[in-house]
Amino acid sequence: MLLHEISRSKIPSLHPVDQYTEYFTSLKDHEGVLRRSDYDPLDIPKLLPWLMVLDETHFRGAALHRFRFVGTRLCEILGKDLTGRSLNESIPSAELDYRLSEFDEVRSQRKQIYGRGGVPLPGREFVEIIRGVFPVARDGEDKVCQFHVVIAPVAVRIQEKLQAEKLAVLRA
């Protein structure tokens, strides 16, 4: 396992994971999840290059994860574009078990989790990142059906913080 779990307090201010956490917190419901209809990518254009969206479906009792969207900066970090590919075919099996247990935790506890460490892909381990995983559900459904994952190198900062006024409007 290249990533180890960290607390929110260990994420530097203005890091993309910090910024997305602010956005997520402003929109999550009382159950701790973001509803897909509340999420608007136009609210967070500076974070999109650092965002990946994974859809979760089930087949014969097993959870399957497919990359719906992978931001441009993540493609650079990963050395490839994973859009449309399954998680199972994209990361080494040793890391896959850890990622799936991480998704299980986010889904069952309905909370975001954070990690720090090297990119879990062969040849990319030298890139030290901070990562956040966030639960997303459809309107009117209880089941988490998507994960928003924000990943960026430790040193990255987004200089324009989401405006408090805008977050207040988003909450309303």
C-alpha positions in Angstrom: 0.0 0.0 0.0 1.6 3.2 -1.1 -1.0 5.6 0.4 -1.7 5.9 4.1 -4.8 7.5 5.6 -4.5 11.0 7.0 -6.9 13.4 8.8 -8.4 16.5 7.1 -6.2 18.7 9.4 -3.1 17.3 7.5 -4.3 18.7 4.2 -2.7 22.1 3.3 -5.0 25.0 2.8 -5.7 25.7 -0.9 -4.7 22.2 -1.9 -7.3 20.8 -4.5 -8.4 18.1 -1.9 -8.9 20.9 0.7 -10.9 23.0 -1.9 -13.1 20.0 -2.9 -13.7 19.2 0.7 -15.1 22.7 1.2 -17.3 22.2 -1.9 -18.5 18.8 -0.8 -19.2 19.9 2.8 -21.3 22.8 1.5 -23.5 20.5 -0.5 -23.6 17.1 1.3 -27.0 16.1 2.7 -27.8 15.0 6.3 -26.7 11.5 5.4 -23.2 12.6 4.5 -23.4 12.2 0.7 -23.4 14.5 -2.2 -26.5 14.1 -4.5 -25.7 13.9 -8.1 -28.2 16.6 -9.0 -26.5 19.0 -6.5 -23.1 18.6 -8.1 -22.3 21.1 -10.9 -18.8 20.9 -12.5 -19.2 24.6 -13.5 -19.0 25.5 -9.8 -15.5 24.1 -9.6 -13.7 24.6 -12.9 -10.2 24.9 -11.3 -10.7 21.6 -9.6 -11.8 19.5 -12.6 -8.2 18.7 -13.8 -7.6 17.0 -10.4 -11.0 15.1 -10.2 -11.8 11.6 -11.2 -15.3 10.2 -11.1 -15.9 6.4 -10.7 -19.3 4.8 -11.3 -20.2 1.9 -9.1 -22.4 -0.9 -10.5 -23.1 -4.4 -9.2 -23.0 -7.7 -11.1 -23.7 -11.0 -9.5 -23.2 -9.4 -6.1 -19.8 -7.9 -6.9 -19.2 -4.1 -7.0 -17.6 -3.0 -10.3 -16.0 0.4 -10.7 -15.5 2.3 -14.0 -13.8 5.6 -14.6 -16.4 8.0 -16.0 -14.2 11.0 -16.0 -10.5 11.6 -15.3 -9.2 15.2 -15.2 -6.3 16.3 -17.5 -3.8 16.8 -14.7 -4.5 13.4 -13.3 -3.9 11.8 -16.7 -0.5 13.5 -16.7 0.3 12.2 -13.1 -0.9 8.7 -13.9 0.8 8.6 -17.3 -2.4 7.6 -19.0 -6.1 8.3 -19.4 -8.2 5.8 -17.5 -11.6 7.2 -18.7 -13.9 4.3 -19.6 -11.6 1.7 -18.1 -12.5 -0.5 -15.1 -10.6 -0.1 -11.8 -9.8 -3.8 -11.8 -7.8 -3.5 -15.1 -6.1 -0.2 -14.1 -4.2 -0.7 -10.9 -2.1 -3.6 -9.5 -4.0 -6.3 -7.7 -2.2 -5.6 -4.4 -3.5 -2.0 -4.5 -6.9 -3.1 -5.8 -7.9 -4.8 -2.6 -7.0 -1.8 -0.6 -8.9 0.6 -2.9 -12.0 -1.6 -2.8 -11.9 -1.7 1.1 -11.5 2.0 1.0 -14.6 2.4 -1.2 -16.5 0.0 1.1 -15.6 2.3 4.1 -16.7 5.5 2.3 -19.9 3.8 1.1 -20.9 2.2 4.5 -19.8 5.1 6.7 -20.9 7.8 4.3 -17.9 9.9 4.9 -15.0 11.2 2.9 -11.5 9.8 3.6 -8.0 11.1 2.8 -4.7 9.6 2.0 -1.1 10.7 1.3 1.7 8.8 -0.4 3.0 7.7 -3.8 0.9 7.1 -6.9 -0.1 3.4 -6.7 1.0 2.6 -10.3 4.2 1.0 -11.4 6.7 3.7 -12.4 4.7 6.5 -10.9 5.4 5.9 -7.2 7.8 8.8 -7.1 4.9 11.3 -7.4 3.8 12.1 -3.8 0.1 13.0 -3.7 -2.8 13.8 -1.4 -6.0 12.1 -2.2 -9.6 12.5 -1.1 -12.5 10.0 -1.7 -16.1 11.3 -1.5 -19.5 9.4 -1.7 -22.1 10.4 -4.2 -25.7 9.1 -4.5 -28.6 9.6 -7.0 -31.6 11.8 -5.9 -34.1 9.8 -4.0 -31.8 6.8 -3.6 -30.0 5.7 -0.5 -27.3 3.8 -2.2 -23.9 5.4 -3.0 -23.4 5.0 -6.8 -20.4 7.1 -7.5 -17.1 8.2 -5.9 -15.5 11.5 -6.6 -11.7 11.2 -6.1 -9.5 14.3 -6.0 -5.8 13.7 -6.4 -3.0 16.2 -6.6 0.7 16.4 -5.8 1.4 17.6 -2.3 2.8 21.0 -3.4 -0.2 22.0 -5.6 -2.3 24.9 -4.5 -5.4 26.5 -6.1 -4.9 30.2 -5.6 -8.6 31.1 -5.9 -10.4 29.7 -2.8 -14.1 29.0 -3.3 -15.9 32.1 -2.2 -17.8 31.9 1.1 -20.7 33.8 -0.5 -20.9 31.2 -3.3 -20.8 28.3 -0.8 -23.6 29.9 1.1 -25.7 30.2 -2.1 -24.9 26.5 -2.9 -26.1 25.5 0.6 -29.4 27.2 0.1 
